[in-house]
Amino acid sequence: MNNARYFELIDTVVNDQLAAAVGTDIRALPAIGVVAEVSCRYFAEVTYPGSLDLGIYVERLGTSSIVYRVGIFQGEPDRGGALAAAEGRFVHVYVDNTDPARPVTPLPAEVRAAVSPLVR
């Protein structure tokens, strides 16, 4: 799998999880998360064809930022287990969606409530 695809998967799982947990269009909130940092550590090659499983948790829930960790796994748990192929780190910093200058601002209450169960 192309390295850029890992970053796409990491971004997608974070934003899909957030949108589903908040239950509304996250782009319409008064503060939105912008990507401040993303990284990926590779542990094993992902092979095609094959399916992937992704896991997500919140490493740090701050006043105006969230640090997510995303695990990317390949394999079948019932056939010896899934192999950890990569780990992503993704940082959202929240900015004022109503101000063109986009100053950093506290997390919206609905975002904090939505991600709190993911804190480890």
VOZA-687471 format. One record per atom (N, C-alpha, C, O, CB): atom name; x, y, z. Coordinates in nm, 3 decimals. Atoms other than C-alpha are relative to their C-alpha. Last residue first. Glycine has a CB too. Example, Ala and Ser with C-alpha at 12.3 -4.5 7.8 and 13.67 -1.06 7.14 Angstrom:
BEGIN
SITE,at,X,Y,Z
SITE,N,-0.082,-0.119,-0.006
SITE,CA,1.367,-0.106,0.714
SITE,C,-0.077,0.109,0.073
SITE,O,-0.026,0.220,0.090
SITE,CB,0.041,0.046,-0.142
SITE,N,0.089,-0.119,0.000
SITE,CA,1.230,-0.450,0.780
SITE,C,0.090,0.120,0.000
SITE,O,0.194,0.118,0.066
SITE,CB,-0.099,0.003,0.125
% end
This chain:
BEGIN
SITE,at,X,Y,Z
SITE,N,-0.067,0.114,-0.065
SITE,CA,-0.702,0.610,2.748
SITE,C,0.106,0.050,0.094
SITE,O,0.175,-0.029,0.158
SITE,CB,0.061,-0.097,-0.105
SITE,N,-0.123,-0.034,-0.072
SITE,CA,-0.953,0.873,2.630
SITE,C,0.054,-0.125,0.069
SITE,O,-0.020,-0.197,0.135
SITE,CB,-0.024,0.113,0.102
SITE,N,-0.116,0.057,0.070
SITE,CA,-1.204,0.736,2.376
SITE,C,0.132,0.026,0.072
SITE,O,0.236,-0.023,0.030
SITE,CB,0.008,0.055,-0.140
SITE,N,-0.005,0.145,-0.019
SITE,CA,-1.509,0.790,2.601
SITE,C,0.121,-0.067,-0.066
SITE,O,0.152,-0.182,-0.035
SITE,CB,-0.125,-0.061,-0.055
SITE,N,-0.037,0.040,-0.137
SITE,CA,-1.420,1.162,2.617
SITE,C,0.002,-0.151,0.021
SITE,O,0.091,-0.201,0.089
SITE,CB,-0.095,0.063,0.099
SITE,N,-0.128,0.071,-0.002
SITE,CA,-1.435,1.200,2.237
SITE,C,0.042,-0.047,0.139
SITE,O,0.132,-0.129,0.150
SITE,CB,0.108,0.089,-0.057
SITE,N,-0.006,0.109,0.097
SITE,CA,-1.805,1.284,2.199
SITE,C,0.130,-0.079,0.009
SITE,O,0.129,-0.201,-0.009
SITE,CB,-0.016,0.055,-0.140
SITE,N,0.085,0.110,-0.045
SITE,CA,-1.836,1.489,2.518
SITE,C,0.012,-0.121,-0.093
SITE,O,0.009,-0.235,-0.047
SITE,CB,-0.146,0.046,0.007
SITE,N,-0.059,0.054,-0.123
SITE,CA,-1.538,1.707,2.421
SITE,C,-0.081,-0.120,0.051
SITE,O,-0.024,-0.222,0.088
SITE,CB,0.007,0.109,0.110
SITE,N,-0.119,0.075,0.041
SITE,CA,-1.677,1.749,2.069
SITE,C,0.064,-0.065,0.122
SITE,O,0.099,-0.183,0.120
SITE,CB,0.102,0.092,-0.073
SITE,N,0.045,0.124,0.063
SITE,CA,-2.022,1.847,2.198
SITE,C,0.116,-0.086,-0.049
SITE,O,0.106,-0.209,-0.051
SITE,CB,-0.093,0.031,-0.116
SITE,N,0.047,0.096,-0.101
SITE,CA,-1.870,2.098,2.441
SITE,C,-0.042,-0.132,-0.063
SITE,O,-0.016,-0.238,-0.006
SITE,CB,-0.116,0.058,0.079
SITE,N,0.145,-0.007,-0.024
SITE,CA,-1.683,2.274,2.158
SITE,C,-0.041,-0.110,0.100
SITE,O,0.016,-0.219,0.101
SITE,CB,-0.079,-0.015,-0.134
SITE,N,0.082,0.102,0.067
SITE,CA,-1.307,2.259,2.211
SITE,C,-0.147,0.027,0.024
SITE,O,-0.185,0.067,0.134
SITE,CB,0.037,-0.142,0.050
SITE,N,0.031,0.125,-0.071
SITE,CA,-1.149,2.583,2.330
SITE,C,-0.087,-0.094,-0.084
SITE,O,-0.160,-0.052,-0.173
SITE,CB,-0.070,0.031,0.132
SITE,N,0.112,-0.017,-0.093
SITE,CA,-1.023,2.837,2.074
SITE,C,-0.027,-0.132,0.072
SITE,O,0.015,-0.238,0.024
SITE,CB,-0.127,0.048,-0.076
SITE,N,0.020,0.123,-0.078
SITE,CA,-0.718,2.891,1.854
SITE,C,-0.105,0.028,0.106
SITE,O,-0.107,0.135,0.167
SITE,CB,0.135,-0.049,0.065
SITE,N,-0.076,0.014,-0.125
SITE,CA,-0.764,3.198,1.635
SITE,C,-0.032,-0.132,0.069
SITE,O,-0.143,-0.185,0.057
SITE,CB,-0.030,0.118,0.095
SITE,N,-0.007,0.136,-0.055
SITE,CA,-0.895,3.141,1.280
SITE,C,0.085,-0.010,0.128
SITE,O,0.177,-0.092,0.134
SITE,CB,0.056,-0.093,-0.104
SITE,N,-0.138,0.013,-0.049
SITE,CA,-0.822,3.490,1.136
SITE,C,0.026,-0.138,0.060
SITE,O,0.141,-0.176,0.080
SITE,CB,0.030,0.108,0.103
SITE,N,-0.092,0.029,0.112
SITE,CA,-1.144,3.460,0.931
SITE,C,0.146,-0.015,0.043
SITE,O,0.224,-0.080,-0.027
SITE,CB,-0.010,0.110,-0.102
SITE,N,-0.097,-0.109,0.014
SITE,CA,-1.343,3.440,1.259
SITE,C,0.098,-0.035,-0.113
SITE,O,0.164,-0.138,-0.106
SITE,CB,0.077,0.024,0.134
SITE,N,0.073,-0.121,0.039
SITE,CA,-1.659,3.226,1.263
SITE,C,0.093,0.119,-0.025
SITE,O,0.049,0.222,-0.076
SITE,CB,-0.101,0.037,0.107
SITE,N,0.053,0.017,0.136
SITE,CA,-1.489,2.884,1.263
SITE,C,-0.071,0.126,-0.050
SITE,O,-0.103,0.136,-0.169
SITE,CB,-0.096,-0.118,-0.004
SITE,N,0.130,-0.066,0.011
SITE,CA,-1.280,2.971,1.570
SITE,C,-0.045,-0.003,-0.146
SITE,O,0.021,0.054,-0.234
SITE,CB,0.007,0.147,0.052
SITE,N,-0.005,-0.142,0.034
SITE,CA,-0.994,2.723,1.579
SITE,C,-0.142,0.052,-0.015
SITE,O,-0.236,-0.024,-0.041
SITE,CB,0.081,0.023,-0.131
SITE,N,0.128,-0.064,0.030
SITE,CA,-0.951,2.381,1.737
SITE,C,0.016,0.150,-0.017
SITE,O,0.083,0.218,0.061
SITE,CB,-0.102,-0.029,0.112
SITE,N,0.004,-0.122,-0.080
SITE,CA,-0.620,2.198,1.711
SITE,C,-0.126,0.074,-0.042
SITE,O,-0.154,0.089,-0.161
SITE,CB,0.130,0.089,-0.021
SITE,N,0.095,-0.105,0.038
SITE,CA,-0.647,1.838,1.588
SITE,C,0.018,0.117,0.096
SITE,O,0.021,0.097,0.218
SITE,CB,-0.149,-0.054,0.003
SITE,N,0.029,-0.109,-0.092
SITE,CA,-0.342,1.615,1.626
SITE,C,-0.096,0.099,-0.065
SITE,O,-0.067,0.155,-0.170
SITE,CB,0.129,0.071,0.045
SITE,N,0.076,-0.104,0.070
SITE,CA,-0.307,1.274,1.459
SITE,C,-0.039,0.106,0.101
SITE,O,-0.101,0.074,0.203
SITE,CB,-0.126,-0.059,-0.072
SITE,N,0.024,-0.103,-0.102
SITE,CA,-0.062,0.998,1.553
SITE,C,-0.058,0.120,-0.075
SITE,O,-0.003,0.164,-0.175
SITE,CB,0.134,0.038,0.079
SITE,N,0.004,-0.141,0.037
SITE,CA,-0.069,0.688,1.337
SITE,C,-0.023,0.088,0.121
SITE,O,-0.087,0.047,0.218
SITE,CB,-0.107,0.025,-0.103
SITE,N,0.065,-0.081,-0.103
SITE,CA,0.041,0.335,1.415
SITE,C,0.009,0.146,-0.043
SITE,O,0.116,0.196,-0.076
SITE,CB,0.067,-0.022,0.140
SITE,N,-0.041,-0.140,-0.014
SITE,CA,0.121,0.078,1.149
SITE,C,-0.074,0.066,0.115
SITE,O,-0.180,0.020,0.159
SITE,CB,-0.024,0.077,-0.131
SITE,N,-0.078,-0.043,0.117
SITE,CA,0.103,-0.291,1.052
SITE,C,0.053,0.142,0.016
SITE,O,0.161,0.173,-0.033
SITE,CB,-0.085,-0.009,-0.124
SITE,N,-0.007,-0.147,-0.007
SITE,CA,-0.010,-0.447,1.379
SITE,C,0.092,0.046,-0.112
SITE,O,0.213,0.021,-0.109
SITE,CB,0.052,0.050,0.140
SITE,N,-0.134,-0.054,-0.008
SITE,CA,-0.077,-0.805,1.269
SITE,C,-0.006,0.152,0.005
SITE,O,-0.070,0.215,-0.079
SITE,CB,0.086,-0.047,-0.120
SITE,N,-0.028,-0.108,0.094
SITE,CA,-0.420,-0.950,1.338
SITE,C,0.140,0.054,0.028
SITE,O,0.183,0.062,0.143
SITE,CB,-0.107,0.113,0.011
SITE,N,-0.008,-0.139,-0.043
SITE,CA,-0.443,-1.278,1.515
SITE,C,0.032,0.097,-0.109
SITE,O,0.089,0.063,-0.213
SITE,CB,0.100,0.012,0.106
SITE,N,-0.130,-0.031,-0.056
SITE,CA,-0.374,-1.645,1.461
SITE,C,0.020,0.145,0.037
SITE,O,0.125,0.182,0.090
SITE,CB,0.105,-0.040,-0.094
SITE,N,-0.104,0.082,0.063
SITE,CA,-0.652,-1.736,1.227
SITE,C,0.138,0.040,0.050
SITE,O,0.232,0.052,-0.028
SITE,CB,-0.006,0.012,-0.154
SITE,N,0.033,0.141,-0.023
SITE,CA,-0.957,-1.615,1.423
SITE,C,0.102,-0.094,-0.064
SITE,O,0.091,-0.216,-0.051
SITE,CB,-0.139,-0.031,-0.053
SITE,N,-0.016,0.038,-0.140
SITE,CA,-0.806,-1.266,1.448
SITE,C,-0.027,-0.147,0.027
SITE,O,0.034,-0.206,0.117
SITE,CB,-0.091,0.084,0.085
SITE,N,0.128,0.051,-0.049
SITE,CA,-0.772,-1.245,1.071
SITE,C,0.017,-0.049,0.143
SITE,O,0.090,-0.145,0.167
SITE,CB,-0.055,-0.113,-0.092
SITE,N,0.003,0.139,-0.040
SITE,CA,-0.495,-1.032,0.940
SITE,C,-0.136,-0.038,0.051
SITE,O,-0.226,0.045,0.062
SITE,CB,0.106,-0.028,0.105
SITE,N,0.041,0.088,0.108
SITE,CA,-0.410,-0.668,0.894
SITE,C,0.011,-0.144,0.049
SITE,O,0.103,-0.179,0.123
SITE,CB,0.087,0.022,-0.129
SITE,N,-0.027,0.143,-0.015
SITE,CA,-0.401,-0.398,1.158
SITE,C,-0.042,-0.075,-0.125
SITE,O,-0.140,-0.039,-0.191
SITE,CB,-0.071,-0.055,0.124
SITE,N,0.040,0.062,0.126
SITE,CA,-0.381,-0.018,1.150
SITE,C,0.048,-0.145,0.006
SITE,O,0.167,-0.172,0.022
SITE,CB,0.061,0.076,-0.126
SITE,N,-0.070,0.124,0.033
SITE,CA,-0.375,0.147,1.491
SITE,C,-0.055,-0.057,-0.129
SITE,O,-0.177,-0.059,-0.150
SITE,CB,-0.011,-0.103,0.115
SITE,N,0.074,0.091,0.088
SITE,CA,-0.481,0.510,1.526
SITE,C,0.088,-0.121,-0.028
SITE,O,0.201,-0.106,-0.073
SITE,CB,-0.044,0.070,-0.133
SITE,N,-0.087,0.108,0.046
SITE,CA,-0.369,0.739,1.807
SITE,C,-0.088,-0.096,-0.079
SITE,O,-0.199,-0.130,-0.037
SITE,CB,0.073,-0.074,0.120
SITE,N,0.054,0.133,0.025
SITE,CA,-0.548,1.070,1.859
SITE,C,0.113,-0.096,-0.034
SITE,O,0.217,-0.054,-0.085
SITE,CB,-0.104,0.003,-0.115
SITE,N,-0.100,0.087,0.061
SITE,CA,-0.421,1.392,2.016
SITE,C,-0.060,-0.140,-0.009
SITE,O,-0.093,-0.202,0.092
SITE,CB,0.135,0.000,0.082
SITE,N,0.020,0.142,-0.026
SITE,CA,-0.696,1.647,2.078
SITE,C,0.111,-0.075,-0.072
SITE,O,0.138,-0.049,-0.189
SITE,CB,-0.143,-0.049,-0.047
SITE,N,-0.055,0.099,0.093
SITE,CA,-0.653,2.022,2.103
SITE,C,-0.031,-0.142,0.045
SITE,O,-0.060,-0.167,0.162
SITE,CB,0.151,0.019,-0.015
SITE,N,0.028,-0.039,0.138
SITE,CA,-0.806,2.336,2.253
SITE,C,0.054,-0.099,-0.102
SITE,O,0.055,-0.070,-0.222
SITE,CB,0.058,0.136,-0.027
SITE,N,0.097,-0.109,0.001
SITE,CA,-0.835,2.259,2.624
SITE,C,-0.041,0.036,-0.142
SITE,O,-0.159,0.062,-0.169
SITE,CB,0.058,0.123,0.070
SITE,N,-0.040,-0.128,-0.057
SITE,CA,-0.661,1.925,2.598
SITE,C,-0.112,0.102,-0.002
SITE,O,-0.227,0.069,-0.030
SITE,CB,0.119,0.054,-0.073
SITE,N,0.114,-0.088,0.023
SITE,CA,-0.771,1.565,2.548
SITE,C,0.031,0.132,0.071
SITE,O,0.020,0.141,0.193
SITE,CB,-0.135,-0.063,0.052
SITE,N,0.005,-0.122,-0.082
SITE,CA,-0.460,1.352,2.516
SITE,C,-0.119,0.085,-0.043
SITE,O,-0.138,0.112,-0.161
SITE,CB,0.132,0.081,-0.012
SITE,N,-0.117,-0.001,-0.088
SITE,CA,-0.404,0.998,2.391
SITE,C,-0.004,0.119,0.096
SITE,O,0.034,0.109,0.212
SITE,CB,0.130,0.003,-0.083
SITE,N,-0.049,-0.135,-0.024
SITE,CA,-0.750,0.961,2.242
SITE,C,0.112,-0.009,0.103
SITE,O,0.093,-0.054,0.215
SITE,CB,-0.116,0.095,0.050
SITE,N,0.021,-0.049,-0.136
SITE,CA,-0.819,0.616,2.100
SITE,C,0.056,0.141,0.010
SITE,O,0.129,0.186,-0.077
SITE,CB,0.068,-0.095,0.105
SITE,N,-0.027,-0.140,-0.033
SITE,CA,-0.867,0.460,1.758
SITE,C,-0.018,0.023,0.150
SITE,O,-0.108,-0.034,0.212
SITE,CB,-0.093,0.095,-0.079
SITE,N,0.043,-0.031,-0.136
SITE,CA,-0.859,0.115,1.604
SITE,C,0.041,0.141,0.034
SITE,O,0.140,0.192,-0.018
SITE,CB,0.060,-0.100,0.102
SITE,N,-0.058,-0.119,-0.060
SITE,CA,-0.841,0.028,1.237
SITE,C,-0.059,0.019,0.138
SITE,O,-0.179,0.001,0.159
SITE,CB,-0.025,0.125,-0.088
SITE,N,0.079,-0.045,-0.115
SITE,CA,-0.895,-0.311,1.079
SITE,C,0.073,0.119,0.059
SITE,O,0.195,0.120,0.070
SITE,CB,-0.019,-0.115,0.106
SITE,N,-0.065,-0.070,-0.110
SITE,CA,-0.762,-0.383,0.732
SITE,C,-0.101,0.028,0.110
SITE,O,-0.219,0.049,0.083
SITE,CB,0.066,0.131,-0.049
SITE,N,0.079,-0.103,-0.067
SITE,CA,-0.871,-0.631,0.469
SITE,C,0.080,0.059,0.115
SITE,O,0.173,-0.004,0.168
SITE,CB,-0.135,-0.057,0.051
SITE,N,0.014,0.023,-0.143
SITE,CA,-0.656,-0.820,0.226
SITE,C,-0.080,0.112,0.062
SITE,O,-0.091,0.221,0.005
SITE,CB,0.138,-0.011,0.068
SITE,N,0.124,-0.046,-0.063
SITE,CA,-0.565,-0.833,-0.136
SITE,C,0.000,-0.034,0.148
SITE,O,0.071,-0.124,0.193
SITE,CB,-0.122,-0.064,-0.069
SITE,N,0.124,-0.003,0.078
SITE,CA,-0.314,-0.686,-0.121
SITE,C,-0.012,-0.133,-0.071
SITE,O,0.089,-0.183,-0.121
SITE,CB,-0.002,0.118,-0.103
SITE,N,0.006,0.071,0.129
SITE,CA,-0.052,-0.690,0.151
SITE,C,-0.138,0.010,-0.063
SITE,O,-0.239,0.026,0.005
SITE,CB,0.038,-0.147,0.019
SITE,N,0.140,0.034,0.023
SITE,CA,0.026,-0.442,0.427
SITE,C,-0.007,-0.062,-0.139
SITE,O,0.045,-0.007,-0.235
SITE,CB,-0.095,0.126,0.013
SITE,N,0.059,-0.028,0.131
SITE,CA,0.395,-0.448,0.514
SITE,C,-0.146,-0.043,-0.003
SITE,O,-0.182,-0.148,0.049
SITE,CB,0.080,-0.071,-0.111
SITE,N,0.006,0.114,0.091
SITE,CA,0.487,-0.447,0.879
SITE,C,-0.066,0.042,-0.130
SITE,O,-0.144,0.137,-0.134
SITE,CB,-0.078,-0.118,0.065
SITE,N,-0.051,0.120,-0.066
SITE,CA,0.577,-0.207,1.160
SITE,C,0.006,-0.120,-0.093
SITE,O,0.092,-0.207,-0.077
SITE,CB,-0.084,-0.033,0.119
SITE,N,0.030,0.123,0.073
SITE,CA,0.534,0.140,1.010
SITE,C,0.067,-0.118,0.069
SITE,O,0.184,-0.111,0.108
SITE,CB,0.047,0.011,-0.148
SITE,N,-0.111,0.094,-0.020
SITE,CA,0.517,0.453,1.222
SITE,C,-0.043,-0.132,-0.063
SITE,O,-0.154,-0.180,-0.042
SITE,CB,0.036,-0.019,0.153
SITE,N,0.030,0.143,0.010
SITE,CA,0.285,0.727,1.096
SITE,C,0.129,-0.079,0.020
SITE,O,0.232,-0.049,-0.040
SITE,CB,-0.065,-0.034,-0.138
SITE,N,-0.118,0.083,0.024
SITE,CA,0.270,1.098,1.163
SITE,C,-0.043,-0.145,-0.004
SITE,O,-0.152,-0.181,0.040
SITE,CB,0.108,0.023,0.108
SITE,N,0.035,0.140,0.026
SITE,CA,0.014,1.377,1.160
SITE,C,0.129,-0.075,-0.029
SITE,O,0.217,-0.026,-0.099
SITE,CB,-0.102,-0.013,-0.120
SITE,N,-0.110,0.096,0.013
SITE,CA,0.038,1.727,1.301
SITE,C,-0.058,-0.137,-0.032
SITE,O,-0.164,-0.174,0.019
SITE,CB,0.087,-0.005,0.129
SITE,N,-0.125,-0.067,-0.036
SITE,CA,-0.168,2.045,1.325
SITE,C,0.120,-0.091,-0.021
SITE,O,0.232,-0.045,-0.045
SITE,CB,-0.005,0.048,0.144
SITE,N,-0.111,0.093,-0.023
SITE,CA,-0.477,1.916,1.146
SITE,C,0.127,0.080,0.025
SITE,O,0.172,0.157,-0.061
SITE,CB,0.018,-0.096,-0.122
SITE,N,-0.090,0.000,0.115
SITE,CA,-0.761,2.163,1.188
SITE,C,0.119,-0.090,0.034
SITE,O,0.159,-0.099,0.150
SITE,CB,0.047,0.147,-0.038
SITE,N,-0.134,0.054,-0.014
SITE,CA,-1.047,2.098,1.426
SITE,C,0.076,0.008,-0.130
SITE,O,0.028,-0.035,-0.235
SITE,CB,-0.006,-0.143,0.049
SITE,N,-0.030,0.121,0.076
SITE,CA,-1.347,2.326,1.403
SITE,C,0.144,-0.043,0.023
SITE,O,0.231,0.038,0.053
SITE,CB,-0.026,0.022,-0.151
SITE,N,-0.145,0.025,0.002
SITE,CA,-1.500,2.581,1.637
SITE,C,0.022,-0.132,-0.073
SITE,O,-0.051,-0.229,-0.052
SITE,CB,0.060,-0.005,0.146
SITE,N,-0.067,-0.130,-0.011
SITE,CA,-1.849,2.732,1.597
SITE,C,0.153,-0.010,0.006
SITE,O,0.223,0.088,-0.022
SITE,CB,-0.050,0.073,0.123
SITE,N,-0.019,-0.041,-0.139
SITE,CA,-1.973,2.393,1.469
SITE,C,0.072,0.135,0.006
SITE,O,0.140,0.173,-0.089
SITE,CB,0.081,-0.107,0.078
SITE,N,0.096,-0.107,-0.033
SITE,CA,-2.095,2.365,1.109
SITE,C,0.014,0.048,0.145
SITE,O,-0.056,0.140,0.186
SITE,CB,-0.141,-0.048,-0.023
SITE,N,-0.046,-0.123,0.066
SITE,CA,-1.791,2.167,0.988
SITE,C,-0.090,0.118,0.032
SITE,O,-0.054,0.233,0.007
SITE,CB,0.006,-0.020,-0.152
SITE,N,-0.103,-0.063,-0.083
SITE,CA,-1.873,1.898,1.246
SITE,C,0.054,0.129,-0.062
SITE,O,0.112,0.212,0.008
SITE,CB,0.114,-0.097,0.024
SITE,N,-0.107,-0.040,0.091
SITE,CA,-2.196,1.819,1.062
SITE,C,0.105,0.077,0.080
SITE,O,0.081,0.190,0.122
SITE,CB,-0.055,0.086,-0.118
SITE,N,0.036,-0.114,0.083
SITE,CA,-2.401,1.656,1.336
SITE,C,0.117,0.031,-0.092
SITE,O,0.224,-0.030,-0.080
SITE,CB,-0.037,0.125,0.088
SITE,N,0.135,0.014,0.053
SITE,CA,-2.406,1.339,1.543
SITE,C,-0.048,0.116,-0.083
SITE,O,-0.168,0.128,-0.110
SITE,CB,-0.094,-0.021,0.110
SITE,N,0.063,-0.131,-0.021
SITE,CA,-2.105,1.426,1.757
SITE,C,-0.143,-0.002,-0.051
SITE,O,-0.232,0.059,0.008
SITE,CB,0.081,0.112,-0.069
SITE,N,0.020,-0.020,-0.143
SITE,CA,-2.005,1.058,1.781
SITE,C,-0.070,0.133,0.030
SITE,O,-0.153,0.140,0.121
SITE,CB,0.133,-0.005,0.073
SITE,N,0.101,0.094,-0.050
SITE,CA,-2.056,0.984,1.411
SITE,C,-0.031,0.026,0.147
SITE,O,-0.147,0.020,0.188
SITE,CB,0.047,-0.145,-0.020
SITE,N,0.130,-0.037,0.057
SITE,CA,-1.872,1.300,1.300
SITE,C,-0.111,-0.091,0.053
SITE,O,-0.220,-0.044,0.086
SITE,CB,0.005,-0.007,-0.153
SITE,N,0.044,-0.126,-0.060
SITE,CA,-1.581,1.230,1.537
SITE,C,-0.139,0.039,-0.050
SITE,O,-0.225,0.076,0.030
SITE,CB,0.100,0.111,-0.030
SITE,N,0.033,0.027,-0.140
SITE,CA,-1.544,0.866,1.436
SITE,C,-0.057,0.125,0.066
SITE,O,-0.158,0.119,0.137
SITE,CB,0.125,-0.049,0.078
SITE,N,0.122,0.080,0.000
SITE,CA,-1.558,0.957,1.066
SITE,C,-0.047,-0.028,0.143
SITE,O,-0.166,-0.017,0.173
SITE,CB,0.022,-0.133,-0.075
SITE,N,0.115,-0.087,0.033
SITE,CA,-1.306,1.238,1.120
SITE,C,-0.131,-0.076,-0.007
SITE,O,-0.235,-0.021,0.030
SITE,CB,0.025,0.070,-0.131
SITE,N,0.019,-0.104,-0.102
SITE,CA,-1.052,1.022,1.303
SITE,C,-0.126,0.081,-0.029
SITE,O,-0.211,0.098,0.059
SITE,CB,0.124,0.094,0.006
SITE,N,0.054,0.064,-0.120
SITE,CA,-1.101,0.718,1.076
SITE,C,-0.022,0.103,0.111
SITE,O,-0.120,0.093,0.185
SITE,CB,0.094,-0.112,0.048
SITE,N,0.138,0.044,0.019
SITE,CA,-1.065,0.929,0.761
SITE,C,-0.057,-0.061,0.128
SITE,O,-0.170,-0.029,0.165
SITE,CB,-0.008,-0.101,-0.113
SITE,N,0.088,-0.118,0.005
SITE,CA,-0.750,1.113,0.868
SITE,C,-0.147,-0.041,-0.005
SITE,O,-0.231,0.015,0.064
SITE,CB,0.034,0.088,-0.121
SITE,N,-0.005,-0.061,-0.133
SITE,CA,-0.575,0.788,0.963
SITE,C,-0.095,0.119,0.008
SITE,O,-0.174,0.130,0.102
SITE,CB,0.145,0.044,0.034
SITE,N,0.076,0.086,-0.092
SITE,CA,-0.686,0.615,0.643
SITE,C,-0.006,0.061,0.140
SITE,O,-0.111,0.062,0.203
SITE,CB,0.063,-0.140,0.006
SITE,N,0.142,-0.015,0.035
SITE,CA,-0.565,0.905,0.428
SITE,C,-0.087,-0.082,0.094
SITE,O,-0.192,-0.035,0.139
SITE,CB,-0.024,-0.043,-0.147
SITE,N,0.041,-0.130,-0.054
SITE,CA,-0.232,0.905,0.611
SITE,C,-0.147,0.028,-0.032
SITE,O,-0.218,0.087,0.049
SITE,CB,0.087,0.112,-0.057
SITE,N,0.006,0.012,-0.146
SITE,CA,-0.191,0.533,0.543
SITE,C,-0.052,0.130,0.063
SITE,O,-0.136,0.128,0.152
SITE,CB,0.140,-0.035,0.057
SITE,N,0.129,0.063,-0.033
SITE,CA,-0.281,0.591,0.176
SITE,C,-0.015,-0.019,0.151
SITE,O,-0.126,-0.008,0.204
SITE,CB,-0.012,-0.136,-0.071
SITE,N,0.100,-0.106,-0.009
SITE,CA,0.011,0.832,0.137
SITE,C,-0.136,-0.056,0.042
SITE,O,-0.215,0.013,0.107
SITE,CB,-0.013,0.074,-0.134
SITE,N,-0.010,-0.069,-0.130
SITE,CA,0.250,0.547,0.216
SITE,C,-0.106,0.108,0.017
SITE,O,-0.157,0.127,0.128
SITE,CB,0.137,0.061,0.015
SITE,N,-0.076,-0.125,0.009
SITE,CA,0.130,0.346,-0.086
SITE,C,-0.003,0.073,0.134
SITE,O,-0.105,0.075,0.202
SITE,CB,-0.057,0.089,-0.111
SITE,N,0.085,-0.116,0.000
SITE,CA,0.000,0.000,0.000
SITE,C,0.091,0.124,0.000
SITE,O,0.192,0.127,0.070
SITE,CB,-0.098,-0.001,0.123
% end
